[in-house]
């Protein structure tokens, strides 16, 4: 009878004891999965730096409905300090998609994207987009490379 009483008490504790679970994401990758957040086109957020000749990029992606998306573009001034040149606030609708066109200045543009939703961990992603001068592209397209040639091409912005 004593064993039965102990077993009964243990079973009752398991049934009626409150269960506490920490349900927040543990890291950024898990947070991205929880929010369903992903940048699908426009720029590759997995690369630290990338180059383009375009003066603008359309950044598109997916996330859960109600997710707040902030896209900011910053450029470096003469002192090397970052200066925000554009900031966009979006909220993902029922389609689960977002899209925003951002203008890029010549030189380095730091593109930062933040996704947040109440009850979830905030996701921050950042990449550097180096916009090159279009004359470099034209010169590269029109240059014929001859072995032994001494002509040099300057890739400065």
Secondary structure, DSSP 8 states (H G I E B T S, - for coil): -HHHHHHHHHHHHHHHS------S-SSHHHHHHHHT-EEEESS-TTSSEEEE--SEEEEEEE--TT-EEEEEEEEE-TTS-EEEEEEEEEE--TT-EEEEEEE--SEEEEEEEEEE-TTS--EEEEEEEEE--HHHHHHHHH----TT---------
